[in-house]
């Protein structure tokens, strides 16, 4: 067995867990199934994770990290706010379409946690993480498009999470690409409607304009 660092082992086990969850479902994802998939002894799991709950939290974070497009995605010179925001949202959507099984796992983890005694906090932490990442991504999106938001960032992040979460789940059910993109474009129009151009110094200003939120996660 090759010698790997603790971080590398955690990554190995998280990826193995994702494969098991996709293949067998979250409820059947045991620590033994994960170490068997990873090809490591059970002791390695306990060295890397304090609990199965901690593994699930890592899985959620890994899936989200690789499914978010870069917030500074390039957009055409002279693009309107709507065009700039739509380009970034569509890049996100391509990630959804490329990895549907992983997104399905995230919904399954939430349901499993809410129905399992002692795991409800996992679902709460999952969605707190989503809100933090969504807020950070909105900040990065605004910078890339040269925009500031006129809605408070925590509110905008919660609104966006509800929209994207619902759109993703609906698409996982019906796989209607045309309707999904049409709805995504409507969200882009909404974001453009609550945005104002950043001043020349790049700092948001003025009444009602959301500035950087302290303590938000890095995009």
Phi, psi and omega in degrees: 000123182298147180276120180236156176288167178300319179296319179294322177295319178300316179298317179300315181291322178298316179293323176296319179298319179299317180296318179294317180298318180294319185282315190249347184096155185295318183299333181263007180273094178264164177299322179295320178296323181292313182291328176295316178298321182280343181073036180231160177292157180301327180300332179295322178300312183291338175287326186266330184228140178282337183198168174295326178300318179296322176299315181298320178298319178296319178301314180302314182295320180297315181297316181294318183302318185271356178256358174269131175287162177298135181294339181260030179307132182294145175225158185302144176301133179081010180295143175290162176307318179299314181296320180294315181292319180298321180300319180290317179295323179290329174296320175300315184296327176298326177292322177298313182294331182283334185226058183298324183296323179294319179294322177299322178300320183296322177292322181294322177299317180300310181297318180298316181295317182293334182263356183254125179304131177087356182249002183302327181294334177299316179296321179295317179293325178303312184280334171296319177298316178302316181296318179297315181293320180295320177297315179296323181289324176296321176299314181294321178298317179298316179298316182296323182269358182070037185234155170237146183270140179266001175252140179306135188302316179301323179291315180296322179294318179293319177299313181296321178298317179298318180294307185291323177298314180292318179298317182295314180297318179298318179293323177299332180278312188253346180052037178271094184297317184297313180292324179297315180292323178297317179293322178296321178295325177295322176295321177298320178296321178297312180301318179297330182284342180248028180238148173230154180297140173293144174295171185303328181278000177078006182257128177298145178202167179100160184295133174081359183270130183281125173265184179302137182267124180295139175081006179285156182287156177284142180290000000 
